[in-house]
Amino acid sequence: ALAIDGLPDLVQLCALSTATSALKVSRGRRRGTMWFERGLVVHAECEDKDGAAAFFEILGWKDGAFTVDRGASPPRRSIGQRATELLIEALRLQD
């Protein structure tokens, strides 16, 4: 079993795997996706937001269901940052 303490841990795991993948998160009717390539977050989409704004929106959800789509390519590139940098920024924004 994999013990995940929330979405930030899962984001870090996806980034650490260095694989190309999409992390799809759903919470009720809300949906969001983050794309990873070789340890970088390269794109995120959430409802009417994309890029870093979408990434931060998804991370703000306290819970949800998720799937990882390995090998999924991003529809475009809007971010090019390490997951840890984005997670630190997300925590700063939530304060």
N, C-alpha and C positions, 0 to 999 in steps of 0.2 A: 504494500500500500504506500501511497505517496502522501505525506503530510504537508498540506499547503496552508499557510496562515494568511489567506487572503490573496487578492489579485497582485499586489507588488511582488510577492514571492514567485508567483507563476510567470510574471513578466521577466523576472531575473532568470528563471529556469529556461525560458524560451531563448533569451539572449545568450545565455551560457552555452547552450547546445550548439551554437554557431551554424545551425541549419537554416535553410530558407523555410519559413513557415508563416501561417496566419493564425493568430489567436482570436477566436470568435467568442464574444461575451454577450449573453442575453440576460436581461433582468426585467421580468414581466414582459411588457410590450416593447421595451427598449432593446436596441441591438447596436453593437459596436464591434469593430475589427481592428486589430493591430497587426502589421506585417513586419517580419524580422528577416534580416539577411546578414549572415556572418557576424552576429553579435550586435548589430545595429538595428534600431527601430527606424524603418524607412518610410512608413506611411501608417496613418490611422484614419478611420472614418466612423462617425457616430451621428446618426440622424442628419442634421443640417450642418454639422461641423466636419472639418477634416484637418489633417496635420496635427501639430502639437495640441491645439484646442480640443480636438477629438480624443487624443490620448489622455489628457487631463480629465475630461468629462467621464470617460470610462473608468478611470482610476478612482473617481469620486464615488462610484457605486460601492456600497458596503458588501454586497453579496451578488450572486448571480450564477448562472450555469455557463460552462465554457467548453469549447472543443478546440483542438489544435489540428490545423490542416497542414500537414507537412508537405513541403514542396510548392506551396501556393505562392505565386508571384504577385506582387502588389500591382494594382491597376495604374498607379503612378507613384512618383516619389515626392513626398512633401516634408520629410524629416530625414535627418542623417546623423542621429546622435546615439551615443551609448545609452542603454536602458538605465544604468545607474544614474547618469546625469539627469535624465528625464524624471526618474523616481524622486530624486532629491528635490528637483524643482516642484514636482507635484506636492510633496510634503510641505514645502515652504508655502505654496499657494493655499493649502488647506488650513494653515495656522491662522 
